[in-house]
Amino acid sequence: VLIPGYIGGRMVKWLCEIEVTGEESNNFYHFNDNRVLPAHVDAEKANEEGWWFKPEYIINDLNINGAVGYPWHNETVKVDPCEPFYTLKGYAYSGADHTPRPLHLV
């Protein structure tokens, strides 16, 4: 199952069955593994105060990610004064249908 822009865990899952529900899953890993809590909240405090169940700390969106395909790693790009352009190739994406905006070359 692919849901564009959302994390599907850390490995491929082989499914035998899919259950569609009207509510969020109460699976242990859904709550305790897919969260980023504030630095001052340790596991003990999270358990005592219910931080694991606060929806604002769930990780659903993917971080911006990208790669440069050309030039290759350690490739030297020589600029010809008569042809002063080089076409870079690669990709960039982010989750939840957010388009990566600027590209900075250094």
C-alpha positions as CSV (number, residue, x, y, z in Angstrom):
1,V,0.0,0.0,0.0
2,L,1.5,3.3,-1.0
3,I,0.2,6.6,0.4
4,P,2.0,9.4,-1.3
5,G,3.7,11.8,1.2
6,Y,3.4,9.5,4.2
7,I,5.9,7.3,6.0
8,G,5.1,3.6,5.8
9,G,7.5,2.4,8.5
10,R,11.1,1.4,8.1
11,M,10.7,-1.7,5.9
12,V,8.5,-3.3,3.3
13,K,5.4,-5.0,4.8
14,W,3.9,-8.1,3.1
15,L,0.2,-7.8,3.6
16,C,-2.3,-10.6,3.9
17,E,-5.2,-8.4,4.9
18,I,-6.1,-4.7,5.0
19,E,-8.6,-3.4,7.5
20,V,-10.1,0.0,6.8
21,T,-11.6,1.8,9.9
22,G,-13.1,5.1,10.6
23,E,-10.8,5.7,13.6
24,E,-7.0,6.1,14.0
25,S,-5.2,2.9,14.9
26,N,-4.4,2.1,18.6
27,N,-1.4,0.0,17.7
28,F,1.5,0.4,20.1
29,Y,4.0,1.3,17.4
30,H,1.7,3.8,15.8
31,F,1.8,5.9,19.0
32,N,5.1,5.0,20.6
33,D,7.4,4.9,17.5
34,N,6.0,7.5,15.1
35,R,6.4,10.6,17.4
36,V,8.9,13.4,17.9
37,L,8.4,14.8,21.4
38,P,9.9,18.0,22.7
39,A,13.4,17.7,24.2
40,H,12.1,18.2,27.8
41,V,9.8,15.2,27.5
42,D,11.4,11.9,28.4
43,A,9.7,8.5,28.1
44,E,8.6,8.5,31.7
45,K,7.0,11.9,31.4
46,A,5.4,11.0,28.1
47,N,3.9,7.9,29.7
48,E,2.7,9.7,32.8
49,E,1.2,12.7,31.0
50,G,-0.1,11.1,27.8
51,W,2.3,12.8,25.4
52,W,2.4,9.8,23.1
53,F,-1.3,10.4,22.2
54,K,-1.0,14.1,21.3
55,P,-1.6,14.4,17.5
56,E,0.6,17.4,17.0
57,Y,3.7,15.2,17.6
58,I,3.0,12.4,15.1
59,I,5.4,12.0,12.2
60,N,3.3,11.5,9.0
61,D,5.0,13.8,6.5
62,L,8.3,12.9,4.9
63,N,11.3,15.2,5.3
64,I,12.5,16.9,2.2
65,N,14.8,14.6,0.4
66,G,16.8,14.7,-2.8
67,A,19.9,13.6,-4.7
68,V,22.1,14.9,-7.4
69,G,22.6,12.4,-10.3
70,Y,24.9,14.5,-12.4
71,P,27.6,15.6,-11.9
72,W,28.8,12.2,-10.5
73,H,30.5,12.0,-7.2
74,N,34.0,13.5,-7.5
75,E,33.4,14.4,-11.1
76,T,35.2,17.5,-12.3
77,V,33.1,19.8,-14.3
78,K,35.1,21.9,-16.8
79,V,33.5,25.0,-18.0
80,D,34.2,25.8,-21.6
81,P,34.0,29.6,-22.2
82,C,32.2,29.0,-25.5
83,E,29.7,26.7,-23.8
84,P,29.4,28.0,-20.2
85,F,26.5,25.8,-19.1
86,Y,26.2,22.4,-17.4
87,T,22.9,20.6,-17.0
88,L,22.5,19.3,-13.4
89,K,20.2,16.3,-13.0
90,G,18.6,14.9,-9.8
91,Y,15.4,14.9,-7.9
92,A,13.9,16.4,-4.8
93,Y,10.6,15.6,-3.0
94,S,8.8,16.2,0.3
95,G,5.7,14.8,1.8
96,A,2.1,15.8,2.0
97,D,2.2,17.4,-1.4
98,H,4.6,20.2,-0.5
99,T,6.8,21.2,-3.4
100,P,10.5,21.8,-2.5
101,R,11.1,25.4,-3.5
102,P,14.7,26.8,-3.6
103,L,17.7,25.1,-5.1
104,H,21.0,26.4,-3.8
105,L,24.2,25.4,-5.6
106,V,27.5,26.1,-3.8
